[in-house]
Amino acid sequence: MIKNFYFVLVLSIIYLLLYMGSASAQTMTNNNYIIRMGNLNSVAGKPTGPNYKVSFTVGQTGANLFTGPNFKVRAGFQYIYSIYPFRFSLSTILIDFGLITPGTPVTRANRLTVSNDSARGYQVTVSQNHNLRVNSTGREIPATTCDAGNCTPSTAAVWSSSLVYGFGYNCANVTGTDCATGFTNSTFYKPFISSPSATVVMSSTTVSRSRKSDITYKVNVTNTQAAGLYTSILNYIATPTF
């Protein structure tokens, strides 16, 4: 029997920032961007009062919302501030599998939630620092290869046999359809990949609000697996796409 077995998840979020170096008035450039404007706004802002809220642009010749059969252009200050900030959260950052009996798979779940207003969507990647390991001895629980030995960090496959051992995860859509492809149902799993590599676990190419996915972690060990406290760290990185 494996002794208490903890699994820690660490959340990392990347925010993309635009650094503005030296620039000229009408055409602004640096190593990261170039902006060409026919004029500079003379007045722009978002005033509010007890009974109103207004966003406006004065001085820009083309401030408006322009649409057509295949395009939409938002021009003006009122279209560049984010109405729905980028948010990413996990329902818990500590997964405890408790006591594990060899040949008896144990599962635990964790919910990922993403809200995103960037035009091109977002992605969430995941990687592990190493296989589940007893740090004092170096003994490890290997990554699962699934029933037919054909699942990989990029390819999900059925893992339902109690005679197949290792550690892996399943992704199930709760709100939206943002889980990575391949998780046909709850029996399909993938192993984690170790840093510095990472795999996409959730993504979208559109504006998303409160997209939710449940990650189910599964571990199963042989009767020859040495007892001990096995730990690993998963790094989730959420990145908006511009």
KELUM-787640 format. One record per atom (N, C-alpha, C): residue number from 1; residue in one letter; atom name; x, y, z. Coordinates in steps of 0.1 Angstrom, whole numbers, always signed. Layout:
BEGIN
- NUM,A,CA,X,Y,Z
...
# end
This chain:
BEGIN
- 1,M,N,+8,-12,+0
- 1,M,CA,+0,+0,+0
- 1,M,C,+9,+12,+0
- 2,I,N,+5,+22,-8
- 2,I,CA,+13,+34,-9
- 2,I,C,+9,+44,+2
- 3,K,N,+18,+50,+9
- 3,K,CA,+15,+59,+20
- 3,K,C,+9,+72,+14
- 4,N,N,+6,+81,+23
- 4,N,CA,+0,+94,+19
- 4,N,C,+7,+100,+7
- 5,F,N,-1,+104,-3
- 5,F,CA,+4,+107,-16
- 5,F,C,-2,+121,-20
- 6,Y,N,+6,+131,-21
- 6,Y,CA,+1,+144,-24
- 6,Y,C,+6,+149,-38
- 7,F,N,-3,+157,-44
- 7,F,CA,+0,+162,-57
- 7,F,C,-3,+177,-57
- 8,V,N,+7,+185,-59
- 8,V,CA,+5,+199,-58
- 8,V,C,+5,+206,-72
- 9,L,N,-6,+214,-74
- 9,L,CA,-7,+221,-87
- 9,L,C,-3,+236,-85
- 10,V,N,+6,+241,-93
- 10,V,CA,+10,+255,-92
- 10,V,C,+4,+262,-104
- 11,L,N,-2,+273,-101
- 11,L,CA,-8,+281,-112
- 11,L,C,+1,+293,-116
- 12,S,N,+3,+294,-129
- 12,S,CA,+11,+305,-134
- 12,S,C,+3,+312,-145
- 13,I,N,+2,+325,-145
- 13,I,CA,-5,+332,-155
- 13,I,C,+4,+342,-162
- 14,I,N,+4,+343,-175
- 14,I,CA,+12,+352,-183
- 14,I,C,+3,+363,-188
- 15,Y,N,+7,+376,-184
- 15,Y,CA,+0,+387,-190
- 15,Y,C,+9,+394,-200
- 16,L,N,+3,+396,-212
- 16,L,CA,+11,+402,-223
- 16,L,C,+10,+417,-221
- 17,L,N,+21,+424,-220
- 17,L,CA,+22,+438,-219
- 17,L,C,+28,+445,-231
- 18,L,N,+23,+456,-235
- 18,L,CA,+29,+464,-246
- 18,L,C,+39,+474,-240
- 19,Y,N,+51,+473,-243
- 19,Y,CA,+61,+482,-238
- 19,Y,C,+63,+493,-249
- 20,M,N,+61,+506,-245
- 20,M,CA,+63,+517,-254
- 20,M,C,+76,+524,-252
- 21,G,N,+85,+523,-261
- 21,G,CA,+97,+530,-261
- 21,G,C,+96,+543,-267
- 22,S,N,+107,+548,-273
- 22,S,CA,+106,+561,-279
- 22,S,C,+97,+561,-291
- 23,A,N,+90,+571,-294
- 23,A,CA,+80,+571,-306
- 23,A,C,+79,+585,-311
- 24,S,N,+75,+587,-324
- 24,S,CA,+72,+600,-329
- 24,S,C,+57,+602,-329
- 25,A,N,+53,+614,-333
- 25,A,CA,+39,+617,-331
- 25,A,C,+29,+610,-339
- 26,Q,N,+30,+610,-352
- 26,Q,CA,+20,+605,-361
- 26,Q,C,+23,+590,-364
- 27,T,N,+35,+586,-366
- 27,T,CA,+38,+571,-368
- 27,T,C,+47,+567,-356
- 28,M,N,+41,+558,-347
- 28,M,CA,+48,+554,-335
- 28,M,C,+53,+540,-337
- 29,T,N,+66,+538,-334
- 29,T,CA,+72,+525,-336
- 29,T,C,+82,+522,-325
- 30,N,N,+84,+509,-323
- 30,N,CA,+96,+504,-316
- 30,N,C,+99,+490,-321
- 31,N,N,+106,+482,-313
- 31,N,CA,+110,+469,-318
- 31,N,C,+98,+459,-319
- 32,N,N,+87,+463,-311
- 32,N,CA,+76,+454,-310
- 32,N,C,+63,+458,-318
- 33,Y,N,+62,+470,-323
- 33,Y,CA,+50,+474,-329
- 33,Y,C,+52,+486,-338
- 34,I,N,+43,+489,-347
- 34,I,CA,+42,+501,-355
- 34,I,C,+27,+505,-356
- 35,I,N,+25,+518,-353
- 35,I,CA,+11,+523,-353
- 35,I,C,+11,+536,-362
- 36,R,N,+3,+536,-372
- 36,R,CA,+2,+547,-381
- 36,R,C,-12,+553,-379
- 37,M,N,-12,+566,-376
- 37,M,CA,-24,+573,-373
- 37,M,C,-25,+586,-382
- 38,G,N,-37,+589,-387
- 38,G,CA,-39,+601,-395
- 38,G,C,-39,+613,-386
- 39,N,N,-42,+611,-374
- 39,N,CA,-43,+622,-364
- 39,N,C,-42,+617,-350
- 40,L,N,-41,+626,-341
- 40,L,CA,-40,+622,-327
- 40,L,C,-53,+627,-320
- 41,N,N,-59,+619,-311
- 41,N,CA,-71,+622,-304
- 41,N,C,-69,+635,-296
- 42,S,N,-78,+644,-297
- 42,S,CA,-77,+657,-289
- 42,S,C,-84,+655,-275
- 43,V,N,-94,+646,-275
- 43,V,CA,-101,+643,-262
- 43,V,C,-105,+629,-263
- 44,A,N,-103,+622,-252
- 44,A,CA,-108,+608,-251
- 44,A,C,-109,+604,-236
- 45,G,N,-119,+596,-233
- 45,G,CA,-121,+592,-219
- 45,G,C,-133,+584,-216
- 46,K,N,-136,+582,-204
- 46,K,CA,-147,+574,-199
- 46,K,C,-153,+580,-187
- 47,P,N,-160,+592,-188
- 47,P,CA,-166,+599,-176
- 47,P,C,-178,+591,-171
- 48,T,N,-180,+592,-158
- 48,T,CA,-191,+586,-152
- 48,T,C,-198,+596,-142
- 49,G,N,-210,+593,-139
- 49,G,CA,-217,+601,-129
- 49,G,C,-228,+592,-122
- 50,P,N,-236,+598,-113
- 50,P,CA,-246,+590,-106
- 50,P,C,-255,+582,-115
- 51,N,N,-258,+588,-127
- 51,N,CA,-269,+582,-135
- 51,N,C,-264,+579,-149
- 52,Y,N,-251,+580,-152
- 52,Y,CA,-246,+577,-165
- 52,Y,C,-232,+572,-165
- 53,K,N,-228,+566,-177
- 53,K,CA,-214,+562,-180
- 53,K,C,-212,+564,-195
- 54,V,N,-202,+572,-199
- 54,V,CA,-200,+575,-213
- 54,V,C,-186,+572,-217
- 55,S,N,-183,+566,-228
- 55,S,CA,-170,+565,-234
- 55,S,C,-170,+572,-247
- 56,F,N,-160,+580,-250
- 56,F,CA,-160,+588,-262
- 56,F,C,-146,+591,-267
- 57,T,N,-146,+595,-280
- 57,T,CA,-133,+599,-287
- 57,T,C,-136,+612,-295
- 58,V,N,-128,+622,-293
- 58,V,CA,-130,+634,-301
- 58,V,C,-116,+637,-308
- 59,G,N,-117,+640,-321
- 59,G,CA,-105,+644,-328
- 59,G,C,-100,+633,-338
- 60,Q,N,-105,+621,-336
- 60,Q,CA,-101,+610,-345
- 60,Q,C,-111,+610,-357
- 61,T,N,-106,+611,-369
- 61,T,CA,-114,+613,-380
- 61,T,C,-123,+600,-383
- 62,G,N,-119,+589,-378
- 62,G,CA,-127,+577,-381
- 62,G,C,-131,+569,-369
- 63,A,N,-135,+576,-358
- 63,A,CA,-140,+569,-346
- 63,A,C,-154,+564,-348
- 64,N,N,-155,+551,-349
- 64,N,CA,-169,+545,-351
- 64,N,C,-167,+529,-351
- 65,L,N,-179,+523,-352
- 65,L,CA,-179,+508,-354
- 65,L,C,-183,+506,-368
- 66,F,N,-173,+500,-376
- 66,F,CA,-176,+497,-390
- 66,F,C,-177,+482,-392
- 67,T,N,-188,+478,-399
- 67,T,CA,-190,+464,-401
- 67,T,C,-193,+461,-416
- 68,G,N,-191,+449,-420
- 68,G,CA,-194,+444,-433
- 68,G,C,-196,+429,-433
- 69,P,N,-199,+423,-445
- 69,P,CA,-201,+409,-445
- 69,P,C,-190,+400,-439
- 70,N,N,-178,+405,-440
- 70,N,CA,-167,+397,-435
- 70,N,C,-157,+404,-426
- 71,F,N,-162,+415,-420
- 71,F,CA,-152,+422,-411
- 71,F,C,-160,+430,-401
- 72,K,N,-153,+434,-390
- 72,K,CA,-158,+443,-380
- 72,K,C,-146,+451,-375
- 73,V,N,-147,+465,-376
- 73,V,CA,-136,+473,-372
- 73,V,C,-141,+483,-361
- 74,R,N,-135,+483,-349
- 74,R,CA,-138,+492,-338
- 74,R,C,-127,+502,-338
- 75,A,N,-130,+515,-341
- 75,A,CA,-120,+526,-341
- 75,A,C,-124,+536,-331
- 76,G,N,-115,+539,-322
- 76,G,CA,-117,+549,-312
- 76,G,C,-114,+544,-298
- 77,F,N,-112,+554,-289
- 77,F,CA,-108,+550,-275
- 77,F,C,-118,+541,-269
- 78,Q,N,-131,+542,-271
- 78,Q,CA,-141,+534,-264
- 78,Q,C,-140,+520,-267
- 79,Y,N,-132,+516,-278
- 79,Y,CA,-131,+502,-282
- 79,Y,C,-118,+495,-277
- 80,I,N,-109,+503,-271
- 80,I,CA,-96,+497,-268
- 80,I,C,-95,+492,-253
- 81,Y,N,-103,+497,-244
- 81,Y,CA,-102,+492,-231
- 81,Y,C,-110,+479,-229
- 82,S,N,-105,+471,-221
- 82,S,CA,-111,+457,-219
- 82,S,C,-123,+458,-210
- 83,I,N,-135,+453,-216
- 83,I,CA,-147,+452,-208
- 83,I,C,-147,+440,-199
- 84,Y,N,-141,+429,-204
- 84,Y,CA,-141,+417,-197
- 84,Y,C,-126,+413,-195
- 85,P,N,-120,+416,-183
- 85,P,CA,-106,+413,-181
- 85,P,C,-103,+398,-182
- 86,F,N,-90,+395,-185
- 86,F,CA,-86,+381,-186
- 86,F,C,-84,+375,-172
- 87,R,N,-91,+364,-170
- 87,R,CA,-91,+357,-157
- 87,R,C,-89,+343,-159
- 88,F,N,-81,+336,-150
- 88,F,CA,-79,+322,-150
- 88,F,C,-78,+317,-136
- 89,S,N,-85,+306,-133
- 89,S,CA,-85,+301,-119
- 89,S,C,-86,+286,-119
- 90,L,N,-82,+280,-108
- 90,L,CA,-83,+266,-106
- 90,L,C,-91,+264,-93
- 91,S,N,-100,+254,-92
- 91,S,CA,-108,+252,-81
- 91,S,C,-100,+248,-68
- 92,T,N,-88,+242,-70
- 92,T,CA,-79,+239,-59
- 92,T,C,-65,+238,-64
- 93,I,N,-56,+241,-55
- 93,I,CA,-42,+239,-60
- 93,I,C,-35,+228,-53
- 94,L,N,-42,+220,-46
- 94,L,CA,-36,+208,-39
- 94,L,C,-45,+196,-41
- 95,I,N,-40,+185,-47
- 95,I,CA,-47,+173,-49
- 95,I,C,-41,+162,-40
- 96,D,N,-49,+156,-32
- 96,D,CA,-44,+146,-23
- 96,D,C,-51,+133,-26
- 97,F,N,-43,+123,-31
- 97,F,CA,-49,+110,-34
- 97,F,C,-50,+101,-22
- 98,G,N,-45,+105,-11
- 98,G,CA,-46,+97,+1
- 98,G,C,-39,+83,+0
- 99,L,N,-44,+73,+7
- 99,L,CA,-38,+60,+6
- 99,L,C,-43,+53,-7
- 100,I,N,-33,+47,-14
- 100,I,CA,-36,+40,-26
- 100,I,C,-33,+25,-25
- 101,T,N,-43,+17,-30
- 101,T,CA,-41,+3,-30
- 101,T,C,-37,-2,-44
- 102,P,N,-26,-9,-45
- 102,P,CA,-22,-14,-58
- 102,P,C,-33,-21,-66
- 103,G,N,-34,-18,-79
- 103,G,CA,-45,-24,-87
- 103,G,C,-58,-17,-86
- 104,T,N,-60,-7,-78
- 104,T,CA,-72,+0,-76
- 104,T,C,-70,+15,-80
- 105,P,N,-74,+18,-92
- 105,P,CA,-72,+32,-97
- 105,P,C,-79,+42,-88
- 106,V,N,-73,+54,-86
- 106,V,CA,-79,+65,-78
- 106,V,C,-79,+77,-87
- 107,T,N,-90,+84,-87
- 107,T,CA,-92,+97,-94
- 107,T,C,-95,+108,-85
- 108,R,N,-91,+120,-90
- 108,R,CA,-94,+133,-83
- 108,R,C,-97,+143,-94
- 109,A,N,-105,+153,-91
- 109,A,CA,-109,+163,-102
- 109,A,C,-105,+177,-98
- 110,N,N,-103,+185,-108
- 110,N,CA,-100,+199,-106
- 110,N,C,-106,+207,-117
- 111,R,N,-112,+219,-114
- 111,R,CA,-119,+227,-124
- 111,R,C,-111,+239,-128
- 112,L,N,-109,+241,-142
- 112,L,CA,-103,+252,-147
- 112,L,C,-113,+262,-153
- 113,T,N,-112,+275,-150
- 113,T,CA,-121,+285,-155
- 113,T,C,-114,+296,-161
- 114,V,N,-118,+300,-174
- 114,V,CA,-111,+310,-181
- 114,V,C,-122,+320,-186
- 115,S,N,-119,+333,-184
- 115,S,CA,-127,+344,-190
- 115,S,C,-117,+353,-198
- 116,N,N,-120,+356,-210
- 116,N,CA,-111,+362,-219
- 116,N,C,-118,+371,-229
- 117,D,N,-112,+383,-231
- 117,D,CA,-118,+392,-240
- 117,D,C,-109,+396,-252
- 118,S,N,-98,+389,-253
- 118,S,CA,-89,+391,-264
- 118,S,C,-95,+386,-277
- 119,A,N,-93,+393,-288
- 119,A,CA,-100,+390,-300
- 119,A,C,-97,+376,-306
- 120,R,N,-84,+371,-304
- 120,R,CA,-81,+359,-310
- 120,R,C,-81,+347,-300
- 121,G,N,-87,+349,-288
- 121,G,CA,-89,+338,-279
- 121,G,C,-78,+337,-269
- 122,Y,N,-75,+325,-265
- 122,Y,CA,-65,+322,-254
- 122,Y,C,-61,+307,-255
- 123,Q,N,-51,+303,-248
- 123,Q,CA,-48,+289,-246
- 123,Q,C,-42,+287,-232
- 124,V,N,-44,+275,-227
- 124,V,CA,-39,+271,-214
- 124,V,C,-30,+259,-216
- 125,T,N,-18,+260,-212
- 125,T,CA,-9,+248,-214
- 125,T,C,-6,+242,-200
- 126,V,N,-1,+230,-200
- 126,V,CA,+2,+223,-188
- 126,V,C,+15,+215,-190
- 127,S,N,+23,+214,-179
- 127,S,CA,+35,+206,-179
- 127,S,C,+37,+202,-164
- 128,Q,N,+45,+191,-163
- 128,Q,CA,+49,+187,-149
- 128,Q,C,+64,+189,-147
- 129,N,N,+68,+190,-135
- 129,N,CA,+82,+192,-132
- 129,N,C,+90,+179,-133
- 130,H,N,+83,+168,-130
- 130,H,CA,+88,+154,-132
- 130,H,C,+77,+144,-129
- 131,N,N,+79,+131,-132
- 131,N,CA,+69,+121,-128
- 131,N,C,+67,+121,-113
- 132,L,N,+56,+116,-109
- 132,L,CA,+53,+114,-94
- 132,L,C,+65,+107,-88
- 133,R,N,+71,+113,-78
- 133,R,CA,+84,+108,-73
- 133,R,C,+85,+109,-58
- 134,V,N,+92,+100,-52
- 134,V,CA,+96,+101,-38
- 134,V,C,+109,+108,-38
- 135,N,N,+110,+121,-34
- 135,N,CA,+122,+129,-36
- 135,N,C,+134,+123,-28
- 136,S,N,+132,+116,-17
- 136,S,CA,+143,+112,-9
- 136,S,C,+150,+99,-16
- 137,T,N,+142,+92,-24
- 137,T,CA,+148,+80,-30
- 137,T,C,+149,+80,-45
- 138,G,N,+141,+89,-51
- 138,G,CA,+141,+90,-66
- 138,G,C,+132,+80,-72
- 139,R,N,+125,+72,-65
- 139,R,CA,+115,+62,-70
- 139,R,C,+103,+70,-77
- 140,E,N,+99,+65,-88
- 140,E,CA,+88,+72,-95
- 140,E,C,+77,+63,-99
- 141,I,N,+65,+69,-101
- 141,I,CA,+54,+63,-108
- 141,I,C,+54,+68,-122
- 142,P,N,+55,+59,-132
- 142,P,CA,+56,+64,-146
- 142,P,C,+43,+70,-151
- 143,A,N,+45,+77,-162
- 143,A,CA,+33,+82,-169
- 143,A,C,+26,+70,-176
- 144,T,N,+12,+71,-176
- 144,T,CA,+4,+60,-183
- 144,T,C,+7,+60,-198
- 145,T,N,+6,+48,-203
- 145,T,CA,+6,+46,-218
- 145,T,C,-8,+41,-223
- 146,C,N,-18,+41,-214
- 146,C,CA,-31,+37,-217
- 146,C,C,-32,+22,-221
- 147,D,N,-44,+17,-223
- 147,D,CA,-47,+3,-224
- 147,D,C,-39,-4,-236
- 148,A,N,-38,+3,-247
- 148,A,CA,-32,-2,-259
- 148,A,C,-17,+3,-260
- 149,G,N,-13,+10,-250
- 149,G,CA,+1,+16,-251
- 149,G,C,+3,+27,-261
- 150,N,N,-8,+33,-265
- 150,N,CA,-7,+43,-276
- 150,N,C,-10,+57,-272
- 151,C,N,-12,+60,-259
- 151,C,CA,-15,+74,-256
- 151,C,C,-2,+82,-253
- 152,T,N,-2,+94,-257
- 152,T,CA,+10,+103,-256
- 152,T,C,+5,+117,-251
- 153,P,N,+15,+126,-247
- 153,P,CA,+10,+139,-243
- 153,P,C,+2,+146,-253
- 154,S,N,+2,+142,-266
- 154,S,CA,-6,+149,-276
- 154,S,C,-17,+140,-281
- 155,T,N,-18,+128,-277
- 155,T,CA,-28,+118,-282
- 155,T,C,-35,+111,-271
- 156,A,N,-48,+113,-270
- 156,A,CA,-55,+106,-259
- 156,A,C,-59,+92,-264
- 157,A,N,-61,+83,-254
- 157,A,CA,-65,+69,-257
- 157,A,C,-73,+64,-245
- 158,V,N,-79,+52,-247
- 158,V,CA,-87,+46,-236
- 158,V,C,-78,+41,-226
- 159,W,N,-81,+44,-213
- 159,W,CA,-74,+38,-202
- 159,W,C,-85,+34,-192
- 160,S,N,-89,+22,-193
- 160,S,CA,-100,+17,-184
- 160,S,C,-96,+4,-177
- 161,S,N,-85,-3,-181
- 161,S,CA,-81,-15,-174
- 161,S,C,-74,-12,-161
- 162,S,N,-78,-20,-151
- 162,S,CA,-71,-18,-138
- 162,S,C,-57,-25,-138
- 163,L,N,-54,-32,-149
- 163,L,CA,-41,-38,-150
- 163,L,C,-31,-30,-157
- 164,V,N,-35,-17,-161
- 164,V,CA,-26,-8,-167
- 164,V,C,-23,+3,-157
- 165,Y,N,-10,+6,-155
- 165,Y,CA,-6,+14,-144
- 165,Y,C,+0,+27,-149
- 166,G,N,+2,+37,-139
- 166,G,CA,+8,+49,-143
- 166,G,C,-1,+61,-138
- 167,F,N,+2,+73,-144
- 167,F,CA,-5,+85,-140
- 167,F,C,-8,+93,-152
- 168,G,N,-21,+98,-153
- 168,G,CA,-25,+106,-165
- 168,G,C,-37,+114,-161
- 169,Y,N,-43,+121,-172
- 169,Y,CA,-54,+130,-169
- 169,Y,C,-64,+130,-181
- 170,N,N,-76,+133,-178
- 170,N,CA,-87,+135,-187
- 170,N,C,-93,+149,-186
- 171,C,N,-97,+155,-198
- 171,C,CA,-103,+168,-198
- 171,C,C,-117,+167,-203
- 172,A,N,-127,+172,-195
- 172,A,CA,-141,+172,-199
- 172,A,C,-147,+186,-199
- 173,N,N,-154,+189,-210
- 173,N,CA,-160,+203,-211
- 173,N,C,-172,+204,-202
- 174,V,N,-172,+215,-195
- 174,V,CA,-183,+218,-186
- 174,V,C,-191,+230,-192
- 175,T,N,-185,+241,-195
- 175,T,CA,-191,+252,-202
- 175,T,C,-182,+255,-214
- 176,G,N,-188,+255,-226
- 176,G,CA,-180,+257,-238
- 176,G,C,-174,+243,-243
- 177,T,N,-166,+244,-253
- 177,T,CA,-159,+232,-258
- 177,T,C,-145,+234,-260
- 178,D,N,-138,+238,-249
- 178,D,CA,-124,+243,-250
- 178,D,C,-114,+233,-247
- 179,C,N,-117,+221,-242
- 179,C,CA,-107,+210,-240
- 179,C,C,-100,+207,-253
- 180,A,N,-87,+203,-251
- 180,A,CA,-80,+199,-263
- 180,A,C,-86,+186,-269
- 181,T,N,-84,+185,-282
- 181,T,CA,-91,+174,-289
- 181,T,C,-86,+160,-284
- 182,G,N,-94,+150,-286
- 182,G,CA,-90,+136,-283
- 182,G,C,-97,+130,-271
- 183,F,N,-102,+139,-262
- 183,F,CA,-109,+133,-250
- 183,F,C,-124,+130,-254
- 184,T,N,-125,+119,-261
- 184,T,CA,-139,+115,-266
- 184,T,C,-149,+113,-255
- 185,N,N,-144,+107,-244
- 185,N,CA,-153,+105,-232
- 185,N,C,-144,+103,-220
- 186,S,N,-150,+100,-209
- 186,S,CA,-143,+100,-196
- 186,S,C,-133,+88,-195
- 187,T,N,-132,+79,-205
- 187,T,CA,-122,+69,-204
- 187,T,C,-109,+72,-212
- 188,F,N,-109,+83,-218
- 188,F,CA,-98,+87,-226
- 188,F,C,-88,+96,-218
- 189,Y,N,-75,+92,-218
- 189,Y,CA,-65,+99,-210
- 189,Y,C,-53,+102,-218
- 190,K,N,-45,+111,-212
- 190,K,CA,-32,+115,-218
- 190,K,C,-22,+115,-206
- 191,P,N,-9,+112,-208
- 191,P,CA,+1,+114,-198
- 191,P,C,+5,+129,-198
- 192,F,N,+11,+134,-188
- 192,F,CA,+16,+147,-187
- 192,F,C,+30,+147,-194
- 193,I,N,+34,+159,-199
- 193,I,CA,+48,+160,-204
- 193,I,C,+56,+169,-194
- 194,S,N,+69,+166,-194
- 194,S,CA,+77,+173,-184
- 194,S,C,+83,+186,-190
- 195,S,N,+85,+196,-181
- 195,S,CA,+90,+209,-185
- 195,S,C,+105,+206,-190
- 196,P,N,+109,+215,-200
- 196,P,CA,+103,+227,-204
- 196,P,C,+93,+226,-215
- 197,S,N,+90,+214,-220
- 197,S,CA,+79,+212,-229
- 197,S,C,+66,+214,-222
- 198,A,N,+55,+217,-230
- 198,A,CA,+42,+218,-224
- 198,A,C,+32,+215,-235
- 199,T,N,+20,+211,-231
- 199,T,CA,+9,+207,-241
- 199,T,C,-3,+216,-238
- 200,V,N,-11,+219,-248
- 200,V,CA,-23,+227,-247
- 200,V,C,-34,+218,-241
- 201,V,N,-40,+223,-230
- 201,V,CA,-51,+215,-224
- 201,V,C,-65,+222,-226
- 202,M,N,-65,+235,-228
- 202,M,CA,-77,+243,-231
- 202,M,C,-73,+254,-241
- 203,S,N,-82,+257,-250
- 203,S,CA,-80,+268,-259
- 203,S,C,-93,+272,-266
- 204,S,N,-93,+285,-271
- 204,S,CA,-104,+290,-279
- 204,S,C,-98,+301,-288
- 205,T,N,-105,+303,-299
- 205,T,CA,-101,+313,-309
- 205,T,C,-110,+325,-309
- 206,T,N,-119,+325,-299
- 206,T,CA,-129,+336,-298
- 206,T,C,-129,+342,-284
- 207,V,N,-136,+353,-283
- 207,V,CA,-139,+358,-269
- 207,V,C,-146,+348,-261
- 208,S,N,-142,+346,-248
- 208,S,CA,-148,+336,-240
- 208,S,C,-151,+341,-226
- 209,R,N,-162,+337,-221
- 209,R,CA,-166,+341,-207
- 209,R,C,-169,+329,-199
- 210,S,N,-162,+327,-188
- 210,S,CA,-164,+316,-179
- 210,S,C,-165,+303,-186
- 211,R,N,-155,+300,-194
- 211,R,CA,-153,+287,-200
- 211,R,C,-148,+278,-189
- 212,K,N,-154,+266,-187
- 212,K,CA,-150,+257,-176
- 212,K,C,-147,+243,-182
- 213,S,N,-137,+237,-176
- 213,S,CA,-133,+223,-180
- 213,S,C,-129,+216,-167
- 214,D,N,-133,+204,-166
- 214,D,CA,-129,+196,-154
- 214,D,C,-117,+187,-158
- 215,I,N,-106,+188,-151
- 215,I,CA,-94,+179,-153
- 215,I,C,-95,+168,-143
- 216,T,N,-96,+155,-147
- 216,T,CA,-96,+144,-138
- 216,T,C,-82,+137,-138
- 217,Y,N,-76,+136,-127
- 217,Y,CA,-63,+130,-125
- 217,Y,C,-65,+116,-121
- 218,K,N,-57,+107,-127
- 218,K,CA,-59,+92,-124
- 218,K,C,-45,+86,-121
- 219,V,N,-44,+78,-111
- 219,V,CA,-32,+71,-107
- 219,V,C,-35,+56,-104
- 220,N,N,-27,+47,-109
- 220,N,CA,-28,+33,-106
- 220,N,C,-14,+27,-105
- 221,V,N,-12,+19,-95
- 221,V,CA,+2,+14,-92
- 221,V,C,+2,-1,-91
- 222,T,N,+13,-8,-94
- 222,T,CA,+15,-22,-92
- 222,T,C,+17,-26,-78
- 223,N,N,+16,-39,-75
- 223,N,CA,+19,-43,-61
- 223,N,C,+34,-43,-58
- 224,T,N,+42,-40,-68
- 224,T,CA,+56,-39,-65
- 224,T,C,+61,-25,-63
- 225,Q,N,+52,-16,-65
- 225,Q,CA,+55,-2,-63
- 225,Q,C,+59,+1,-49
- 226,A,N,+70,+7,-46
- 226,A,CA,+75,+10,-33
- 226,A,C,+66,+20,-26
- 227,A,N,+63,+18,-13
- 227,A,CA,+55,+28,-5
- 227,A,C,+63,+40,-3
- 228,G,N,+56,+51,-2
- 228,G,CA,+63,+64,+0
- 228,G,C,+54,+76,-3
- 229,L,N,+59,+88,-1
- 229,L,CA,+52,+100,-3
- 229,L,C,+56,+105,-17
- 230,Y,N,+47,+103,-27
- 230,Y,CA,+50,+107,-41
- 230,Y,C,+44,+120,-44
- 231,T,N,+52,+129,-49
- 231,T,CA,+47,+143,-52
- 231,T,C,+52,+147,-66
- 232,S,N,+45,+157,-72
- 232,S,CA,+48,+163,-84
- 232,S,C,+42,+177,-85
- 233,I,N,+46,+185,-93
- 233,I,CA,+41,+199,-95
- 233,I,C,+36,+200,-110
- 234,L,N,+24,+205,-111
- 234,L,CA,+19,+208,-125
- 234,L,C,+19,+223,-126
- 235,N,N,+24,+228,-138
- 235,N,CA,+24,+242,-141
- 235,N,C,+13,+245,-152
- 236,Y,N,+3,+252,-148
- 236,Y,CA,-7,+257,-158
- 236,Y,C,-4,+271,-162
- 237,I,N,-2,+274,-175
- 237,I,CA,+0,+287,-179
- 237,I,C,-11,+291,-189
- 238,A,N,-18,+302,-185
- 238,A,CA,-29,+307,-194
- 238,A,C,-24,+320,-201
- 239,T,N,-26,+321,-214
- 239,T,CA,-21,+332,-222
- 239,T,C,-32,+337,-231
- 240,P,N,-35,+349,-231
- 240,P,CA,-45,+355,-241
- 240,P,C,-37,+356,-254
- 241,T,N,-45,+355,-265
- 241,T,CA,-39,+356,-278
- 241,T,C,-44,+369,-285
- 242,F,N,-34,+377,-290
- 242,F,CA,-38,+389,-297
- 242,F,C,-34,+389,-311
# end
